[in-house]
Amino acid sequence: MEVIKMNVEELIPKEWRDQVKVVDLGLCPQVSAIGNRALGLTDVEDSGAVLDFAMGGVQHICQIKGVFFNQEVLAAAQMLVSPQDYLNFPVSALLRPGSCSENTEQELCSFTLGFCGSSEKDQVLERFRQWARTVAKSGSFIDEIGNVADELVMNAIYNAPFLDSQGVREDVSLDSAEVKGGRGRETILFAGILEKQLVIGCRDDWGTLKVGKLLQRIKGTLERGVAENMNMDGSGGAGIGSYMVYNAGVSYYAGVDVGKRTVVCCKVPLGMSNRKRSEEPKNLHFFEIGE
């Protein structure tokens, strides 16, 4: 691992190195002592252990045996050096770190669609599935990334605009016939591809996601199982949707500028069998800035 750590440090651009600390998580008995400006390396593939690292405070966890290891390291470094680049240009930050710009984002994004409320949900998802059929042939794969998009859209519609700073729902029920974001804030579903990497994400300009609670809910669903979580709550159970997004890809990203913006993304390999994809270890990246 020490050789890998040295190679990783060399992989990071020179101008970033003094801002990025590379840590071997296997040599850190107390992850809470690592600090929040670290890039953690691990060969531990168990998803529960990865989530434990994250809940212990490690914001960027890269799997040394992962299919996109080098890219994950660079993306983590990009987010550590400039979290705003991820929030403003997420596809660029994840697929071409170091080259974040409006032009690069437009070049890499092959699907972008804004929406403001629940009445647009079906149309947005149908447009996404139409696009998905242009980049993949497998029906099961199209269904899976369609489900990822569905969960991202649902979270943005029913959660982001209606949570106050304490995480309390303000004025909407999940049973509401129509939900509007209001206040002039649009939400955007997007996707981009570079070679065999597909990034799917959603951006809202509310910044209300509580990353700590998100990780706890994903871990809870992993430990109890989806079926038990559904039995606990008739509407599907807290954390199931986020767990599905986390589980669908090889990397999960969540960045929040508190009160201003949330961007959640998932990276999925193209051209990989469902079985092999399910066996890939998970990379995990998250941060909160602002208030």
Secondary structure as UniProt FT lines:
FT   HELIX           2..11
FT   HELIX           14..19
FT   STRAND          21..24
FT   HELIX           25..27
FT   HELIX           31..33
FT   TURN            36..37
FT   STRAND          38..42
FT   HELIX           47..55
FT   TURN            56..57
FT   STRAND          60..63
FT   TURN            64..65
FT   TURN            67..68
FT   HELIX           69..81
FT   HELIX           83..88
FT   HELIX           90..95
FT   TURN            97..98
FT   HELIX           102..108
FT   STRAND          109..115
FT   HELIX           118..120
FT   HELIX           121..135
FT   HELIX           139..158
FT   HELIX           160..162
FT   TURN            165..166
FT   TURN            174..175
FT   TURN            183..184
FT   STRAND          187..194
FT   TURN            195..196
FT   STRAND          197..204
FT   HELIX           211..224
FT   HELIX           226..232
FT   TURN            234..235
FT   TURN            238..239
FT   HELIX           240..248
FT   STRAND          251..257
FT   TURN            258..260
FT   STRAND          261..269
FT   HELIX           274..279
FT   STRAND          283..289
//
